[in-house]
Amino acid sequence: MQLVFVDEEQEMELGAMAASQVYKEEKNAILTASAPETLLVHDVAVELLRSLQQCVKGQSGILAETTEQKERLEARIADRHWEVSVIDSDVVNAFVLPSGNIFVYTGLLEHVQTRGGLAFILGHEVAHALARHSVEKIGVLCLGSFFLDFTAGFLGASSHRYIQYTVLPYLQALVIDMPFSRTLETEADKLGMELMALAGYDPQEAVEVWKRMEDGAQGGSGKNSQVGLPEFLSTHPSHQNRINRLQAQVPAARALQQQALRLKKEKGERIPDGTQSILLPSRVRQKVISPKDALLQGRRREASAQTAMRASNLVGAALERESRA
């Protein structure tokens, strides 16, 4: 059962608003539709969505159990204006807005390294969008705000100002917001693995991509990671916990993959190679750059990260306003 206060039409409109903001701020960094990176992400996204559509029309219970849920999901897939944009930036990120706009940063491609790894990341983000995790999260945040207001009123704001403005928000984040966010991330991981398996990719690549992400986070600056942060203080599961959970889910997902491969062979469709490298020549960067170029790259990376954050915040803030109206 989802705690949702916003209907799907409003959700999609807000997603479109956020997409417009990203396009505006990243217009000089968005690769053309014919760029190899864009074509790659587009092809994998099409594979995932097409396989999911076929799955919904079949008997699988992924993302939908009942006939009514399957009909809603089928409409949800068809109603969205799926569009891929690849942003030339070192930021390691990807997200899918409720409107169906798919944004992938080239920095992510360098980390996932394989086509199967990309399929898992895209499946994870598509799962967030189709499962309506953004509005579900806002519903929980609203519930948390009610908890704060009620408790502050009970304690009395005048004599317990420190508790009201410092302790209670921290408790809300620790007890409500963070565990719920981790729950959504864990669900999206599972669904992302199932989606890639339905498209014919080996689900083991989901595990391998997180191992590579962990290695990259430990060897990098930590800007895009939460290394050293205890899981209970994080909105995402720890890398190792994600790896362990995904590894345990591989056998069930591999059964889905085998079914998908049999159907593809019967129809004469192409069998995807999940281990195929996606480290394209155009992504090979110079090893030595001048201090000035390094500074410019750092500023651009920071700007791209802020754009992604603003897009997420725009949807979240607008959805919260709608839910309070």
N, C-alpha and C positions, 0 to 999 in steps of 0.2 A: 504494500500500500504506500502510495506516494503522498507527501505533504505538499500540495501544489495549490497556489492561489492565482495563477496566471494561465489564461487559456493559450492554446497553441498559436492562434493567429497573432496575438500580442507578442508572444515569444519570438515568432519569426520576424515580425516587424522590428523588434529591438535588435535581433541578430543582424538584420540588414543595416540598421543604423550603425552598429559597431563595425560592420564590414566597410561601410563608407568611410569611417574614420581611419581604418587601417589603410585603405587605398589612398586616402589623402596624404597621410603621413609617410607612406612608404612608396609613393608613386615613382620615385627615381631609382628605387632598388628592386622593384618587381620585374622579374625576368619575363621575356616575351613568351607567348603561347607556343612558339616553335623552338624554344630553348630546350636542349636535351633534358635538363632537370625537370622542367615543367611537363614535358611529354612523359617522362618516367613516372612522376607522381600521379599524373592524370591516368595513365594506363593501370597502375596499381589500384587507384581509387575506383576506377570503373570495374575492375575485376571483383573487388570486395562488394560493391553495391549490387552488381549484377548477380553475384552468387547469393547475396542476402535476399534479393527479390525472389529468386528461384526457391530458396529455402522457405520463405514465408508462404509461398504457394504450395509447398509440400507439407510434410508432417513434422518437421523439426520444431522444437519449442524454444529456439533461441530468440530472446527478446520478446517472445509472445507465446503464451500457453493456450489460451482459448481462441475460438474462432473470431470472437469480437476483437480481441487483442491483435490477432493477425491482420484483420481488416484495417484496424487503426494504423498499425505499423506499415502496411502496404501503402496506405494513403499518405502516411508521413514521409515515406521514401519518395513517392511520386510528386508530392506537393513542393518539396524543397528544390530550390534552384542551385543544384550542386555545381560549384565552380572552383577550380584549382588555381591558386596563386602561389608562386615560389618567390621568396624574398631573399635576395643576395645579401646575406649577413652571417657573421660568425656565431650568432645566437643559436643555441641548441634548443629549438622549440618547434612545436607544431600545435595547431588547434583548429577545431571545427566549430563554427558559430551555429546557433540554432537555425539560422536561415539556410544552412548548407554550404556556406563559404568555407573552403578548406585552405588554410594557410600553412605553408611549410617553409622553414628557414634552411638555407643551404648548410649552415653549421650542423644541423641535425643529420643531414645526409652523410656528412663526414664521420659521424659517430655510429650510425646504424650500419653503414658499410655494405649491407646486402639487401637484395630485393625482398627477401623474406622478413628481414628486420624492419624495413619500411612498411611492409604489409601489416605487421603487428602494430606499429605506432599509429598508422592511419586507422586501423581497426579499432584501436583503443579510443581514439578521438571521435570517430564516427559513432561508437557506442555511447559516449558521453552525450552526443547530440540527440541521437534517436531515443535514448532512455530518458531524456529530458532532465538530466542531472543538474543543469544550471538552475532551473526553476525549483527543483526539489531542494537544492542547497539554500536558495533564498527562503523557502518555506521554513527550513530549520533555523535560519538566521532570525527570521521574524519571531519564531517561537522562543529563541534565546533572548531577543529583545524584550518580549513579554515577561520572561523570567526575571530579567534585570529590573524592569519597571516595578514588577510586583514585589520583589525582594527589597528594593530600595525604599518603596513605600512602606513596607512592613518595618524596616529598620529605622526609618526616619532620616531624611537627607541632611538635616541640620547637624545632628549629633554623630552621624556616621558617614560624613562626606568622604573620608578616605576609603572606607569600605565600598561605598557606592560607586566611586569613580575610578578606583584602582583595583581593588580585590575582585569585585564582582565581574567586571569585563574579562579579567584574566581567567576567572573560573568558568565563564561562559565559553571562552576559547578552548580551555583545557578539557572541559567536560562535555560540551555540545559540538562546537564547530569542528575542532580537529579530528575527533574520532569519526564524525560523520563524513568529513572529507576523505579520510582514509578508507572508509567503507565504500564510497563511490569510486575511488581509484582502484580498489581491489576488484569491484564489480566490473569496471571498464577493462581491467587487465584480463579477466576471465572471458568477457565477451569479445575483446579484441583478438584473443587467441582463437576463439571459436570462429570468428569471422575469417581470419586468415586461413584456417583449416578448411572452411567451406569453399574458399577460393582455390584450394589445392596446395597451399603452402605447408611445409613441415612445421608444426607448432613448436618444435624444439628451437627454432630460430628466435622465438619470443624470449626464451631463456637466455640464448646466446647474446641477443642484443642488449639485455639488461646487464649481462656480465661485462660487455664492452662499455656500456654507459658507466658502470661502477668503476671500471679501470680508468676511464677518461676523467671521471669526477675526482678520483683519488690522485690522479697525476696532474690535474689542472688546478685552477685557482679556486674552484669551489663555487664560482659565481652562479652556475646553473645546477648546483647540487645541494644536498643537505648533509654532506659528510660531517660526522662528528655531532650531529644533532640527534638526541634521543628520539625514538619514534613517537613517544607520547607527547613530544613538543612539536611534532611535525604534522603538516596537513597531508603528506604523502607517506605511504609505507616506506620503511627503510629499503635500500636496494637489496640487501641480503634476504629480507623477508619476502620481497616481491619475487626474487629468484626462486626461493624455496616453494612458495605457493604455486608459481607457474610450473615448476618442475613436477609438482604433484598432479597438476591438471593435464600434463602432456598426454598420458595414455588415452583419456576420454576424448581429447581434441584430435588425437591421431586417428581415432575411429571415424570421426567426422571427415577427416582428410581422405581416408581410404574410400569412403562412400563418394566423396566429391570426385576423386580421381577415376573411379569406375564410371561415373556418369560422363565425365569429360572424354574418356576413351570411347565410350559408346557413341557419343556425338561427334567424335573426331576433333574435339577442341584441343587447343594448345595446353600442354602441361607446364605450369610455371616452375622455374628453377629458383627456389628460395635462397640458394647459396650464391647466386650470380652477384658479382661485385657491382656496386653503384658508384664507385669512386671514379667519376668521369674525369677525363683529361682537363676539362674546363674548370675543375675544382682544385687542381693542383696549384698550391700557392707557393710563392717565393719563400725560401727559408730565411733570407736576410732582407730586412727592410730598414729604411732610414728611421731615425727617431720621430721625424715629422709624420711619416706615413703611419708609424705605429700609433701615434697620438690620434690621428684621424680615424684609424680603424677602431681604436678604443671608444672614441666618441660616437661613431656610427653604431657600434655594437650596443652601447648603452642606450642610444636613441631607439633602436629596434626593440630592445627588451622593454623599454618604457611604453612603446606603442602597443605591444602585445598585452602588457599589464592594463593599459588604459582601455583596450577593447574589452577585456574581461570585466573590468570595473564598470564600464559603461552599461553592459548588459546587466550586471548584478545590481547596480544602483537603480536603473530604470525598472527592473523587475520588482525591486523592493518597493519603489514608489507605487507601482501598479497594485501590489498586494496590499498596501496600506490604504489605497483609495477606497 
